[in-house]
Amino acid sequence: MRRIIRQSCLKNGRHFIFLSMVAVVSLFLFAFTSFQHSVEWLVPLSAANTKNPVASNTESLAAGKQIYTDNCVICHGIYGKGDGTKSSQLNTKPRDFTSDKFQKQADGSIFWKLSQGRDPMLSFEKYLTEEQRWQVINYLRTFGSKK
């Protein structure tokens, strides 16, 4: 009988240690994710200084709007305020494209961020051509006047 009790205690002790480790790792990952998004998203100076080669005209704005509608609305919302239908499911609130902070960024900085991505936003480098990414940036600039 003592042997059974001892084995049971050992087994329960191992479960306790395992569950404790899972809890610690989970807390660490949660804290790391929260910290990661509270840190400013730094862009290399060379990328920030890149000029937009796509003219902001009727054609590029229409193309940018279509790409935005197909890929960005779900998180950033129709009016770019970060209130898309999926935004409430994310740990990090999507950026508000109407904000002064966003609009003051250089086109090159936005292009770099759009290309690189950062959790929860994926990298669009493989999904959109360079021209399409610049078109989206031209369209995002229209949100600055829609406060």
Short mmCIF file of the C-alpha atoms (twelve columns), coordinates in Angstrom:
data_MODEL
# 
_entry.id   MODEL 
# 
loop_
_atom_site.group_PDB 
_atom_site.id 
_atom_site.type_symbol 
_atom_site.label_atom_id 
_atom_site.label_alt_id 
_atom_site.label_comp_id 
_atom_site.label_asym_id 
_atom_site.label_seq_id 
_atom_site.Cartn_x 
_atom_site.Cartn_y 
_atom_site.Cartn_z 
_atom_site.pdbx_PDB_model_num 
ATOM 1   C CA . MET A 1   0.000   0.000  0.000   1 
ATOM 2   C CA . ARG A 2   2.798   2.415  0.914   1 
ATOM 3   C CA . ARG A 3   4.412   1.693  -2.415  1 
ATOM 4   C CA . ILE A 4   1.218   2.652  -4.298  1 
ATOM 5   C CA . ILE A 5   0.880   5.873  -2.306  1 
ATOM 6   C CA . ARG A 6   4.533   6.736  -2.960  1 
ATOM 7   C CA . GLN A 7   4.114   6.138  -6.706  1 
ATOM 8   C CA . SER A 8   0.951   8.219  -6.741  1 
ATOM 9   C CA . CYS A 9   2.730   11.101 -4.979  1 
ATOM 10  C CA . LEU A 10  5.633   10.903 -7.422  1 
ATOM 11  C CA . LYS A 11  3.262   10.892 -10.360 1 
ATOM 12  C CA . ASN A 12  1.279   13.854 -8.995  1 
ATOM 13  C CA . GLY A 13  4.504   15.698 -8.227  1 
ATOM 14  C CA . ARG A 14  5.660   15.260 -11.817 1 
ATOM 15  C CA . HIS A 15  2.317   16.542 -13.095 1 
ATOM 16  C CA . PHE A 16  2.603   19.548 -10.815 1 
ATOM 17  C CA . ILE A 17  6.118   20.325 -12.045 1 
ATOM 18  C CA . PHE A 18  5.052   19.898 -15.679 1 
ATOM 19  C CA . LEU A 19  2.005   22.139 -15.270 1 
ATOM 20  C CA . SER A 20  4.100   24.724 -13.428 1 
ATOM 21  C CA . MET A 21  6.603   24.779 -16.280 1 
ATOM 22  C CA . VAL A 22  3.811   25.177 -18.844 1 
ATOM 23  C CA . ALA A 23  2.391   28.085 -16.835 1 
ATOM 24  C CA . VAL A 24  5.781   29.818 -16.592 1 
ATOM 25  C CA . VAL A 25  6.468   29.419 -20.321 1 
ATOM 26  C CA . SER A 26  2.975   30.703 -21.174 1 
ATOM 27  C CA . LEU A 27  3.430   33.779 -18.983 1 
ATOM 28  C CA . PHE A 28  6.836   34.445 -20.540 1 
ATOM 29  C CA . LEU A 29  5.445   34.217 -24.085 1 
ATOM 30  C CA . PHE A 30  2.528   36.503 -23.208 1 
ATOM 31  C CA . ALA A 31  4.851   39.064 -21.609 1 
ATOM 32  C CA . PHE A 32  7.292   38.882 -24.528 1 
ATOM 33  C CA . THR A 33  4.517   39.401 -27.100 1 
ATOM 34  C CA . SER A 34  3.131   42.368 -25.158 1 
ATOM 35  C CA . PHE A 35  6.612   43.865 -24.791 1 
ATOM 36  C CA . GLN A 36  7.468   43.312 -28.444 1 
ATOM 37  C CA . HIS A 37  4.528   45.434 -29.583 1 
ATOM 38  C CA . SER A 38  5.130   48.178 -27.044 1 
ATOM 39  C CA . VAL A 39  8.576   48.720 -28.545 1 
ATOM 40  C CA . GLU A 40  8.821   51.205 -31.404 1 
ATOM 41  C CA . TRP A 41  9.040   49.550 -34.810 1 
ATOM 42  C CA . LEU A 42  12.404  50.808 -36.013 1 
ATOM 43  C CA . VAL A 43  13.112  51.050 -39.722 1 
ATOM 44  C CA . PRO A 44  16.610  51.110 -41.222 1 
ATOM 45  C CA . LEU A 45  17.517  54.637 -42.344 1 
ATOM 46  C CA . SER A 46  18.273  53.421 -45.867 1 
ATOM 47  C CA . ALA A 47  14.736  51.999 -46.117 1 
ATOM 48  C CA . ALA A 48  13.131  55.104 -44.597 1 
ATOM 49  C CA . ASN A 49  14.824  57.302 -47.197 1 
ATOM 50  C CA . THR A 50  13.483  55.277 -50.126 1 
ATOM 51  C CA . LYS A 51  11.217  57.422 -52.293 1 
ATOM 52  C CA . ASN A 52  7.913   56.174 -53.657 1 
ATOM 53  C CA . PRO A 53  8.445   55.609 -57.406 1 
ATOM 54  C CA . VAL A 54  4.695   55.259 -58.109 1 
ATOM 55  C CA . ALA A 55  2.834   58.491 -58.807 1 
ATOM 56  C CA . SER A 56  -0.227  59.107 -56.672 1 
ATOM 57  C CA . ASN A 57  -2.806  59.421 -59.422 1 
ATOM 58  C CA . THR A 58  -6.285  58.101 -60.144 1 
ATOM 59  C CA . GLU A 59  -4.992  54.755 -61.440 1 
ATOM 60  C CA . SER A 60  -2.585  54.013 -58.577 1 
ATOM 61  C CA . LEU A 61  -5.133  55.099 -55.954 1 
ATOM 62  C CA . ALA A 62  -7.795  52.836 -57.475 1 
ATOM 63  C CA . ALA A 63  -5.350  49.917 -57.581 1 
ATOM 64  C CA . GLY A 64  -4.217  50.635 -54.015 1 
ATOM 65  C CA . LYS A 65  -7.806  50.792 -52.796 1 
ATOM 66  C CA . GLN A 66  -8.578  47.396 -54.361 1 
ATOM 67  C CA . ILE A 67  -5.481  45.802 -52.822 1 
ATOM 68  C CA . TYR A 68  -6.329  47.382 -49.454 1 
ATOM 69  C CA . THR A 69  -9.910  46.100 -49.678 1 
ATOM 70  C CA . ASP A 70  -8.722  42.584 -50.528 1 
ATOM 71  C CA . ASN A 71  -5.930  42.342 -47.930 1 
ATOM 72  C CA . CYS A 72  -6.152  44.983 -45.205 1 
ATOM 73  C CA . VAL A 73  -9.783  45.894 -44.455 1 
ATOM 74  C CA . ILE A 74  -10.381 42.818 -42.310 1 
ATOM 75  C CA . CYS A 75  -7.936  44.130 -39.660 1 
ATOM 76  C CA . HIS A 76  -7.546  47.855 -40.352 1 
ATOM 77  C CA . GLY A 77  -11.165 48.608 -41.252 1 
ATOM 78  C CA . ILE A 78  -12.815 50.348 -44.188 1 
ATOM 79  C CA . TYR A 79  -11.667 53.777 -43.029 1 
ATOM 80  C CA . GLY A 80  -8.229  52.672 -41.819 1 
ATOM 81  C CA . LYS A 81  -8.883  53.246 -38.115 1 
ATOM 82  C CA . GLY A 82  -7.675  49.796 -36.993 1 
ATOM 83  C CA . ASP A 83  -11.226 48.629 -36.324 1 
ATOM 84  C CA . GLY A 84  -11.700 45.850 -38.871 1 
ATOM 85  C CA . THR A 85  -13.864 42.840 -38.113 1 
ATOM 86  C CA . LYS A 86  -10.838 40.720 -37.133 1 
ATOM 87  C CA . SER A 87  -9.179  43.428 -34.989 1 
ATOM 88  C CA . SER A 88  -10.947 42.368 -31.792 1 
ATOM 89  C CA . GLN A 89  -9.458  38.867 -32.134 1 
ATOM 90  C CA . LEU A 90  -5.871  40.127 -32.225 1 
ATOM 91  C CA . ASN A 91  -3.571  40.614 -29.233 1 
ATOM 92  C CA . THR A 92  -2.198  43.769 -30.839 1 
ATOM 93  C CA . LYS A 93  -4.552  46.449 -32.138 1 
ATOM 94  C CA . PRO A 94  -3.956  47.187 -35.824 1 
ATOM 95  C CA . ARG A 95  -2.532  50.607 -36.664 1 
ATOM 96  C CA . ASP A 96  -4.806  53.575 -37.198 1 
ATOM 97  C CA . PHE A 97  -3.845  54.929 -40.621 1 
ATOM 98  C CA . THR A 98  -5.681  58.204 -39.942 1 
ATOM 99  C CA . SER A 99  -3.382  59.086 -37.011 1 
ATOM 100 C CA . ASP A 100 -0.784  61.830 -37.290 1 
ATOM 101 C CA . LYS A 101 1.848   59.386 -36.048 1 
ATOM 102 C CA . PHE A 102 1.200   57.055 -38.974 1 
ATOM 103 C CA . GLN A 103 0.828   59.802 -41.574 1 
ATOM 104 C CA . LYS A 104 4.092   61.492 -40.511 1 
ATOM 105 C CA . GLN A 105 6.079   58.406 -41.477 1 
ATOM 106 C CA . ALA A 106 8.070   58.464 -44.696 1 
ATOM 107 C CA . ASP A 107 6.716   56.356 -47.556 1 
ATOM 108 C CA . GLY A 108 9.915   54.291 -47.403 1 
ATOM 109 C CA . SER A 109 9.255   53.418 -43.746 1 
ATOM 110 C CA . ILE A 110 5.726   52.268 -44.496 1 
ATOM 111 C CA . PHE A 111 6.965   50.287 -47.506 1 
ATOM 112 C CA . TRP A 112 9.584   48.537 -45.359 1 
ATOM 113 C CA . LYS A 113 7.025   47.661 -42.641 1 
ATOM 114 C CA . LEU A 114 4.514   46.434 -45.212 1 
ATOM 115 C CA . SER A 115 7.211   44.314 -46.831 1 
ATOM 116 C CA . GLN A 116 8.689   42.899 -43.597 1 
ATOM 117 C CA . GLY A 117 5.555   42.468 -41.506 1 
ATOM 118 C CA . ARG A 118 5.446   42.025 -37.744 1 
ATOM 119 C CA . ASP A 119 3.189   39.739 -35.784 1 
ATOM 120 C CA . PRO A 120 0.239   39.684 -36.193 1 
ATOM 121 C CA . MET A 121 0.649   41.326 -39.622 1 
ATOM 122 C CA . LEU A 122 2.288   39.089 -42.163 1 
ATOM 123 C CA . SER A 123 4.964   40.143 -44.618 1 
ATOM 124 C CA . PHE A 124 3.473   41.194 -47.945 1 
ATOM 125 C CA . GLU A 125 6.784   40.960 -49.793 1 
ATOM 126 C CA . LYS A 126 5.864   37.565 -51.254 1 
ATOM 127 C CA . TYR A 127 2.193   38.366 -51.859 1 
ATOM 128 C CA . LEU A 128 2.316   41.792 -53.473 1 
ATOM 129 C CA . THR A 129 4.674   43.181 -56.091 1 
ATOM 130 C CA . GLU A 130 6.739   46.261 -55.262 1 
ATOM 131 C CA . GLU A 131 4.420   48.361 -57.414 1 
ATOM 132 C CA . GLN A 132 1.357   47.040 -55.586 1 
ATOM 133 C CA . ARG A 133 2.888   47.841 -52.196 1 
ATOM 134 C CA . TRP A 134 3.627   51.413 -53.320 1 
ATOM 135 C CA . GLN A 135 0.067   51.701 -54.644 1 
ATOM 136 C CA . VAL A 136 -1.268  50.665 -51.242 1 
ATOM 137 C CA . ILE A 137 0.887   53.339 -49.611 1 
ATOM 138 C CA . ASN A 138 -0.535  55.952 -51.991 1 
ATOM 139 C CA . TYR A 139 -4.008  54.834 -50.926 1 
ATOM 140 C CA . LEU A 140 -3.099  54.835 -47.206 1 
ATOM 141 C CA . ARG A 141 -2.121  58.498 -47.570 1 
ATOM 142 C CA . THR A 142 -5.761  59.313 -48.395 1 
ATOM 143 C CA . PHE A 143 -6.719  58.308 -44.835 1 
ATOM 144 C CA . GLY A 144 -4.807  61.289 -43.480 1 
ATOM 145 C CA . SER A 145 -7.510  63.607 -44.776 1 
ATOM 146 C CA . LYS A 146 -10.401 61.457 -43.495 1 
ATOM 147 C CA . LYS A 147 -10.232 62.114 -39.748 1 
# 
